[in-house]
Amino acid sequence: MKYRVLGRTGLKVSELCLGTMTFGENFYGIAVVDQASANTMVSRALAAGINFFDTADVYSYGQSETVLGAALKSSAANRDQIILATKVRSAMSEAATAGTGDVNNVGLSRQHILSSIEHSLRRLGTDYIDLYQVHGWDVLTPIEETLRALDDLVRQGKVRYVGCSNWSARQLMKALCLSRAHDWAEFVSLQAYYSLVGRDLEYELLPLCREESIGVLPWSPLSGGFLSGKYRRDNPNPEGARRTGFQFPPIDEERGFDAVEALERIAKEKNASVAQIALAWLLAQPGATSIIIGANKMSQLEDNLKAADLELTAVDIEVLSATTAPRPLYPEWMIERQNQGRE
């Protein structure tokens, strides 16, 4: 396992991060891993050199945090050697989700953040969170209120670093400018959807993160299993597969199958799986820090772990990238035109 520095910090995280959305039950049909299986997965991840674990309070309404905390305790892992990440923002009860009650149990208000951190610490069985991430944008709460609350948590020692997830480039840059102006704790990472068939990040967010030294933590690197090798042009909806009943994240399937076929050719050459090549491609992208892998069974975890040992050639990367290259948008194509010959 290799390790990379997280953004503009001195913190080193494994280039594969174990995501635990699958821990618990009743979360969009994704959470199916019970405590015993989670204990085995966490121990295996630690043995493979993973030191980075990601969850969120909303996953199964707290069950994921509880199961992960118990699994880490079961493994007898040294807490100082674990980088533990969780998130806050989403509605934490059915009433809050429906908007019929529990109206403050959602969002990025000071009240919800300060309440949520206490619940997350208790469920995870720890005194501090290494990386506390806002799990989306809150249209109601002033960003200054959110940033000040996060800064207070850092100063109190309950949180070591802060990050964001699913924010736009303008939102992220605004937060950075405000934090610098007020000497508040700055976001050190962005957790965002990024894969070979999901490359919107490359338009604005990825260049911004590289320029500002923000760590990038791709979620759903296999696009909800589309890049696992199960889905083929002649069998786009395999029985029992996750995307067959839950088309998320959305993708352009026509270009996606071009990517799958290219992945399969390279996988055969390297005696690897389609998923391993897809993860290796993402690890080779400039700016990507740690890829969040998830599994609902050990065989998936074992397969994904092998991606850390794969080395793709420049030609491999170019061939794969060409299948899903994002089409330039304005003003990118104008900027490129104006700067031709200046590099």
N, C-alpha and C positions, 0 to 999 in steps of 0.2 A: 504494500500500500504506500502510495506517495501522499505527501502533505503539501498544502498550499496556504499562503498567508491570506487571511480574510480581510479584504479591502485595505484600508489605511490603518491597520492595526499590526500588532506583533503576534497575533493569535494564529496558530497553525491548525488547520482542520484537514481531515482526510478528504481525498478527492471524491470519495463516495460517502454519502451521508445516508443513514438508514431513516427513511420516513415511516411514520407509524400510523398513518390514516387507517390502515387495515386492522389495527388493534382495537378490540372491543366488538360492538355489534350495533346493528340498526343505523348505519350511516350510509345512506344511498345504496345499500347492498354491497358496499365496498368493505366494511369492517366485518371480518369473519374470524380473526385470529384471537383465540382464547389465551388465558394467562400462561398455561403450560407451553403452548406453542411460541408465545412471545418470549418466554424465558429462553427457549432454545435458539430462537432467531437472534436475540440480543447477544447471547454468549458466543454464537458463531460470528456475528459481526465484529465483536471485540477481538476474537481470536484472529480474524482476518486483518486487523489493524485499523478498523473504523473507530474513530474517537468522537464522531459527530452524529447526534441523534436529533431528529426534528419531529415535533408534534404540534398540536393546536388545541386550545381549550374546547373548541366547537366539535372536534372529532368525537362523535358518539356522546356529545354533551359531557365531556370530561373523562369518559371511560379510557380513551387512548392515553391520556396523561397518567391516570391511575395505573393502568397496565404497564406502561413504560417504566414508571417509577419503581414498581414492584419487580420488574424484570431486571432492572439495573441493580437493585438491592440483592436480588437472588444471585446475580453473577459475581457479587462481592467486588465489583469494579471500584477502583480508587476514584472518588468523586472529583478530585483535582485533575484527573487525567481525562475526564469526560467533558465534552462541549455539548451542552444541553440547550436546545432551542424550542421555544413555543410561541404561540401567537394570541392576540387579543383583537376583538372587534365584533365578531359575529354574535348573533342572538344566542343566548345560553339557556333558553327554555322554549317549550312549544308555544307558550303564550306570547313570549317576546318575538318569536319568529312570525307568528300570525298577526302581531300587532294588536292583540286583544287584551293585553295586560302585561304586567312585569315590564313596563315601558322603558325603564332605564337599564335593563339587563342586556344591552346591546350598544354598539357604537364605540367611539373613541373619546367620550367625555372623560373629564378627570375622575368623576364618580365611578364610571364603569372600569376604567383602567386600574384605579387604586383598589377597587373591590376584586377585580379579576386576578390580579397578581397574587393576592393572598390565597385564593382558591387554587390557582395553579401550583404555587409553592407547596401547599398541603397535599394536593393530589400526587405531585411528583416526588414528594418526600425529600425536599431539598431546602436549603436556606437561601439559595440564589439561582437565578436563571442566567446562563451565559449570554444568550442572544434572545432578546424579547422583541418580537416583530408585530407591527400593526398589520392586520390581515385584510387590508383593503382600505379604500377611501371612505370617509364618513362625510356625507354632504351636509349634515346638520351642525357638526362641531367645528368651531374655528380651529384651524391648524395650530395656532399658537397655544391653545389650551392643551391640545394633545402633546405637543412637543415639550411643554413645560412639565406636564405630568410625567412623561418618560424621563426627563432630565432629573426630576426629583427621585425617581426610583433608582437611577444610576448613583446619585449622590448618597442615597440611603444604603447602598450596597446590596439591594435586592436584585439588581440587574447589572450585568457587566457591560454589555453592549446592546445597542438597539438597531433594528432594521425594519424594512417595510416589505410588503408583498402586494402584488397586483396594483401598483400605482403607475400613473403615466409619467412621462418624462418631465412635463411641466410641474406636476405635483411634487416629484422627487427633488427637482432643482429648487423649487420654492422652499421646501423644508430645509434643504442644505443651507440656503442663504439666510433664512431666519435663525437657524441654529448657530451659524457662525457669527451673526450680528449680536446675538444675545449670550454667546458663550454657553449654549446648551449642548448636551450630548448629541452628536451627529449620527445619522444613519450610516452604518458601515456596510450594509448589504441590502440587496434587492432579491427577494425570492419571486421568481416569475416563470411562466410557462415558456419552455424552449425545447425544441426537438428538431430533428431533421425534417419533419413535416409540419412544424409549427415555428416559423422563423420571423414572425412579426417583430420580435424583440430587436432584430438587427436594424430596423429603421431608425429609431431614436434612442431607445433605452440602453441598448448594449454600447453604442458609442459614448453615450453620456457616462455610463458606469466606468468605462475604460478611462475617459478623460478625468473623472473625479475620484478614481481609485476606489470604487464601490464594488464590493464582492458580489458576484452573481451566482445565485443558487437556483438552478433550473428544477422546476417541479414537472411531473409527468413527462420525463425524458423519452418515454416510449409511447407518448400520446394515448394514454388510456389503454395500452396493450396493442395498439395498431402496429407498432414496430416490434412486436414480440415474435413474429414469424407465423402466428396463427391465421392472419388475414391474407388472403390472396385474391387476385383479380377474378379468378374463377370460383372463389368461395368467400365473398365479402362479408358474410354474416355467419360465421361458424357457430354451431349450436353450443349454447352454454357459455360462450365468450362474453366478457364484460361489455364491450361496445355494442354487441348485438341488441342489448336492451337499454343501453345508456350511452348515447352518442356524445361523449365528452372526453376531452376537448374537441371542438369542431375542427374538421380538417378538409382539405381538398383531396378527395379520395383518388381522383384520376392521377394527379401528380404523386399522391401518396403511394400508389401501387408501383409507379415508376421507381420510387425510392426503395420500396421493399424488394423489387427485383434486382436492383443494383446492390443492395445490402446482401441479398442471398448469394450473388455471384462472388462477392468478396469473402463472405463467410465460408463458402466452400473452399476457397483458396487458402484460407488461414485455419481451417478446421475449427471454426468457431460457430456460435449461434448468431442468428439475425439480430437478436437483442444486444448481444455483446458488441457487435460492430456498430450498432446505432449509438450505444453509450460511448464507445471509443471515439466516434466522430464528434460527439458533443464535448468530450474531454479535450479534444484537440482545438476547440474554438477559442480564439483569443478573448479573454475576459471571463470565461467560465471558471468558477472557483471550486465548487463542490456540487456534485449531481445528487439529487435526492432520489434514491431508489426505494421502491416499496415492494412488498411481497405478501401474498396471502398463504404461501406454503414454502417449505424449505427448498424445494427444487428450484423455484424462481430465484430465491436469494442466492443460492449456490451458483446459478448461471450468471446472475448479474455481477457477482463478486469477481468473476474471471475477467470482466472488462478492464479492470485496473491493470492487468498484465499485458493487454494488447497494445501493439504499436502499429498504427496505420501509416502508410507512406504518403507523401505529398500527392502522389497520383491517386491513391485511394480516396483521399479527402476531397480532391478536386472532382473526381467522378461522382461521388455521393452528393456533394454540394450542388453540382450542376442539375441534378434531378429536381430540386426544389428551390432553386435560386430565386429570392424575392425580386419582383419587378420594381425597378426604381420608381419612386414617387416624387412629385414636385415638393420641395425644391431640390431634392437630392440629384436628379438628373441634370438640373441647371447648374448646380454647384460643381458637379463633375465636369461638365462641359467647359465652364469658365476656368477651371484649374488644370485643364489638359496642358501638358508640357511644362508645368511649374514644379513638379516633384523631381 
